[in-house]
Amino acid sequence: MKIIIVLFALVSNVAFGQLEGIWHSSFKVAGKSLLMDLDIKGIGRDGSVTVSIPDQPKMKPEEMSEYAIFKDSLSFRWTRIGLSFTGKLTNDSLKGNMSQSGLTWPVTFTQSTQTAIAAGRPQDPIGPFTYSESELEIKNKKIKIAGTFTYPTDQKEAFPILILVSGSGAQDRNCEIMGHKPFWVLADYLSKNGVGVFRYDDRGVSKSSGNFETASESDFAADVLAILTYFQKKYPGHPLGIYGHSEGGMIGLRAAVKFPELTFLIESASVGTNGKDVLIHQQYDIPLANGLSKEIATWNQRMFIEAAKIVMTSEAKSFVPNYSNWLTSVWSELPDSVKETKTEKEMAEEMSSFINTEWAREFLKYDAADYLKNVQIPILVLNGKKDIQVSWEENQLGFKQKMSPKTLASSKFIAYEDLNHLLQPCVKCDIMEYATIETSLSPIVMKDILNWLKTSK
């Protein structure tokens, strides 16, 4: 009987909720692994919740100011980093959901210490590798571009060499986003199959020098030209090409017209129309896909239309006052949810920091037709039909209509039914889903790229 009583007491403690104590969790979100501990004391408003991150010692334990402790459940919000958790005691575990920046994921806390989950994604390359690898530093005047060159170990044939050019934003050589490393995945696959691939850190990122924030599209294209020139001298006779993803396709096309020795070009989820149209379409499609109303999406788009008009017709110093004046004229029409957190001046300054730059001016004025008419090489155009950042149909049509007859005859166009802007298989197909999808780059896309390279070189 004594044993039965002891067991019943233990079960009762769990069943009726004994949250007080130290709880441990280990989870992975957006490809990152994290440990988290909770120190729970008391109950209700007389209690406290302190959160610590054991594997990030620079983040000191912090007591939560927003929390609710009940006998068998807990919720808290870490306001400083915008992270929330709501969970319920189930047997000997505290199970619930954590959310931050639009992402939600399951988390289980236990009173026994947990080990870290392996970070990364299923497609992340794992050695030993069957190809060779070299770390390179390529100079463009005073700028140093650092990257990794993977290439066939057996160099009896003049294998093709592909330069990977990333899209908007400061990207490292792997083009890492939300735990995905699509450029590393693509380089690994292609180099296993006989293709040389150079992927690099954007200027001002990681091991590359220079200033990313002040650089324009022309500057980025100059970096690509320096890279192409290096490989042309180092590997004479090898077919040279560019793979540009999103804005990287715009930059690649800018470089292509200045490098007549280029053999082929791959435009991946890129712009076949013009930069202004793509940016304006994004400002409606993305909010709508994220669950906002048509009214909000329409106003968001309208605000960017006006900003683009002002930035393309006035000097940089005039942008904020001109945009502020326009905001004043429409302020009464704006939905409350748009204007409730910012003043007119704050909105104007925020817009200015994004669009009132040399980079933005070049992006907005970019028209693929200006470059395609001077390109006479095969182009592979790839798009996902569920892309909400670069609409596949109008941009593929733009490429087809603006290519020279010679280029069009030797080019190929592929649109994938259920792929997003990153060419991942998607379900919701909004931007936040990028993080929850485990596939970094569709294997079908990689196979199509390889097959095309084999036939176009």
SEKE-195028 format. One record per residue (C-alpha): x, y, z; residue in three letters. Coordinates in steps of 0.02 Angstrom, whole numbers, plus 50000, padded with zeros to 5 digits. Each point is the difference from the previous one (the first is absolute). Layout:
<rodos>
XYZALA ...
</rodos>
This chain:
<rodos>
500005000050000MET 501425012050037LYS 500664998249824ILE 498285003049926ILE 499785015750105ILE 501695006949946VAL 499624996849816LEU 498295008150018PHE 500805015250078ALA 501235001749857LEU 498644998549869VAL 498935012650094SER 501395012850003ASN 500104999449811VAL 498144998649966ALA 499525014850108PHE 501445010549938GLY 501675003250082GLN 500775012949885LEU 501195007250126GLU 501804995649962GLY 501264999949858ILE 499404994349828TRP 501084996249848HIS 499644999649814SER 500924997049837SER 499245004849834PHE 500405004949822LYS 499215014549909VAL 500435006949829ALA 501454987849991GLY 500775006550162LYS 500224989550157SER 499655007750170LEU 499964995150183LEU 498835009250119MET 499744998750189ASP 498565006450106LEU 500125003750186ASP 498205000250063ILE 499595005650176LYS 498315001250087GLY 498325001949917ILE 498955014349932GLY 500645017850017ARG 501004994950154ASP 501094988849893GLY 501375003549874SER 500694992949838VAL 501845002249954THR 500624994649829VAL 501794995749956SER 500894994049843ILE 501404988150056PRO 500874999149831ASP 500035019049980GLN 500935006150156PRO 499965018149941LYS 498124999950025MET 499805001650188LYS 498524991850090PRO 498515011749995GLU 498445000550109GLU 498425001749899MET 498905015250030SER 498534992449906GLU 499494982650060TYR 498604989450071ALA 500334985050114ILE 498604987850042PHE 500044982950083LYS 500224990749837ASP 500355013149867SER 501155014449962LEU 500155014349877SER 501285013949984PHE 500595013149877ARG 501835005149987TRP 499645017649944THR 501805004849963ARG 500124987349859ILE 498164997949960GLY 499924981650048LEU 498464991850078SER 499614982950074PHE 498394991850056THR 500054982450071GLY 499104987350107LYS 500654986550116LEU 499774982849922THR 500614985550107ASN 501785005150043ASP 500245012549858SER 499515018149968LEU 499425000049819LYS 499485014949897GLY 500365011749857ASN 501295013749985MET 499865014349877SER 501095014249937GLN 499975011349847SER 498534990949922GLY 500724982650028LEU 499194987150116THR 500804983550052TRP 499704986450132PRO 501104999650156VAL 500084987350141THR 500785004050169PHE 500534986250120THR 500825000350170GLN 501454989649935SER 501385008549902THR 499844998649810GLN 501384999249871THR 500085011649850ALA 499144994449840ILE 501134999949848ALA 499815016449906ALA 499835001649813GLY 498874993249865ARG 499854982649923PRO 500845005649837GLN 501515008050084ASP 501534991749919PRO 500964987750107ILE 501784994549959GLY 501084991649950PRO 499765008249830PHE 500414992349831THR 500565016649926TYR 501375012550036SER 499765016150096GLU 501005016350006SER 499795015950100GLU 500295015049887LEU 500225018950018GLU 499665009749841ILE 500385018549986LYS 498885013149922ASN 501085015650016LYS 500055002950190LYS 498634987450036ILE 500424982150049LYS 498694986949956ILE 500194984050101ALA 499184983749949GLY 500094981349977THR 500374991349836PHE 499444981849986THR 500534990649845TYR 500284982549929PRO 501574991850066THR 500284991849830ASP 500405014849888GLN 500324990949836LYS 498565009349917GLU 499615018649998ALA 498554999250122PHE 498745014450003PRO 500175012950137ILE 498475008250076LEU 500035016050105ILE 498585000950127LEU 499315017750026VAL 498825002950147SER 498455010750009GLY 499525015250103SER 500755002750171GLY 501714996650073ALA 500324981649963GLN 501424988550045ASP 500724987549876ARG 498694986950046ASN 498595012549973CYS 499414995250174GLU 498215004450042ILE 498964993450145MET 501214985650027GLY 500044995149815HIS 501625000349901LYS 499394997949821PRO 501615005549914PHE 501014987150096TRP 498714986649960VAL 500045004549814LEU 501905001249993ALA 500184983150085ASP 498804991649878TYR 500755007749844LEU 501824997050049SER 499614981850039LYS 499424999149820ASN 501465008349912GLY 499645018750011VAL 501135013050077GLY 499055012150113VAL 500575016150083PHE 498925007150139ARG 500555015550093TYR 499615011950142ASP 499235016349941ASP 501145015150021ARG 500015005250182GLY 499354983050058VAL 500994987050098SER 501744998649923LYS 499725012349855SER 500545018050023SER 499105015849947GLY 498385008350055ASN 498404991049954PHE 498835013950060GLU 500695013249880THR 500194988349850ALA 498905001149845SER 499494986649875GLU 501395006449887SER 501264996950140ASP 499364982250024PHE 500104997149811ALA 501805006250004ALA 500404986950131ASP 499274986549886VAL 501055006449855LEU 501584999050106ALA 499564982150044ILE 499684995349818LEU 501655007949948THR 500934990150133TYR 499294983349943PHE 500255004149817GLN 501865002550032LYS 500174985550123LYS 498994987449898TYR 500155004749815PRO 498894989849887GLY 498734995850134HIS 498195005149965PRO 499545014250119LEU 498245003950059GLY 498975009150131ILE 498594993750111TYR 499075015050069GLY 498594997850125HIS 498705013950015SER 500935016749996GLU 501564989749967GLY 499264996849827GLY 499915018849971MET 501805002150056ILE 500534985149895GLY 499185007449846LEU 500865016750030ARG 501664990850006ALA 499614988949850ALA 499915014549876VAL 501765005350051LYS 500774982749989PHE 499864993749821PRO 500894983850043GLU 498544994250109LEU 499334983249939THR 498314998550087PHE 498855008550125LEU 498734993350125ILE 498635011950058GLU 499224992350156SER 498415008350069ALA 500635015949921SER 499365015549912VAL 499554999349816GLY 499005016250008THR 500665014650103ASN 500485003450180GLY 498625012650035LYS 498584988449947ASP 500704985550102VAL 500195010650157LEU 498245007249983ILE 499214982949973HIS 500924993250153GLN 499255013250112GLN 498254993549964TYR 500314981449981ASP 501064997350157ILE 498825008350127PRO 498534990849922LEU 500904983350011ALA 500415003850182ASN 498155001250042GLY 499745018849995LEU 498455007549920SER 499885006249821LYS 499795017650069GLU 501654999250095ILE 500904991949852ALA 499335013349882THR 500575014150114TRP 501704992150025ASN 500214999149811GLN 499395017849978ARG 501285006450125MET 501414991849902PHE 499325006249833ILE 500095017950065GLU 501724997150077ALA 500684993049836ALA 499295014949904LYS 500825012550118ILE 501704991350009VAL 500124998849811MET 499565018449969THR 500855009550142SER 501655001950090GLU 500394989250151ALA 499875014550123LYS 498235004049940SER 499274982750029PHE 499485001250183VAL 499115017049987PRO 499164995349836ASN 499434983050064TYR 499435007850165SER 498945012649903ASN 499174985949904TRP 499674990450160LEU 499185015450075THR 498845001249850SER 499394982050020VAL 500174997850189TRP 498145000550034SER 499724986149872GLU 501304988050071LEU 499324985150098PRO 500275001850188ASP 501054984250005SER 501255008049880VAL 500245016350094LYS 499724995050181GLU 501824996050040THR 500935013449900LYS 499925018549968THR 500065007349824GLU 501825004950025LYS 500474982750063GLU 499164992049849MET 500905011749881ALA 501704996950081GLU 499724981250001GLU 499545000049816MET 501495011249961SER 501234987950081SER 499404986449881PHE 499635008649836ILE 500985016450002ASN 501684992149957THR 501084997849845GLU 499664981350007TRP 498115002949998ALA 500105012549858ARG 500944987649892GLU 498804986150050PHE 498475010449955LEU 500725005849833LYS 500584982649950TYR 499174993349843ASP 500494982749940ALA 499705005349820ALA 501495011950007ASP 501174985350030TYR 499164985449913LEU 500155008549830LYS 501904999150019ASN 500114981950058VAL 500234986149872GLN 500234984650110ILE 498844986150062PRO 498985004650154ILE 499114988150118LEU 498515008650083VAL 499344991750158LEU 498485005150104ASN 498854993350133GLY 498165002549964LYS 499675003450185LYS 501285014050008ASP 499265015650082ILE 501585010449982GLN 500294998549813VAL 498464995349901SER 500494985749886TRP 498815002649854GLU 500315018249958GLU 501874998750028ASN 500214984549891GLN 498985008949868LEU 501145015250020GLY 501544989449967PHE 499214991949847LYS 499445016349924GLN 501635009450030LYS 501304986949953MET 500865001049833SER 499384986949875PRO 501664990750016LYS 499914999350189THR 498164995150001LEU 500334985449881ALA 501344992850115SER 499165003650167SER 498874989750113LYS 498585005050116PHE 499394989550147ILE 498615004550123ALA 499724988350147TYR 498234997550066GLU 500254999750188ASP 501635009350031LEU 500235016850084ASN 501275014149974HIS 501414989650075LEU 499484985549887LEU 499434989850150GLN 498424989249998PRO 498715010050098CYS 498244998750070VAL 499515017350065LYS 501355007749891CYS 500215015950103ASP 501695006750051ILE 499934993650180MET 499794982249936GLU 501775000649932TYR 500594996250176ALA 498874985150032THR 500344991149835ILE 501414987450021GLU 500504999649816THR 501275013649959SER 499924998249810LEU 498924988349897SER 501004984949937PRO 498995001049839ILE 500655017649968VAL 501804994750031MET 499824985449881LYS 499265011349865ASP 501465012250021ILE 501274986049982LEU 499164992849847ASN 499925017049918TRP 501825003650036LEU 500494983449920LYS 499055004349841THR 500415018549986SER 501885000350027LYS 
</rodos>
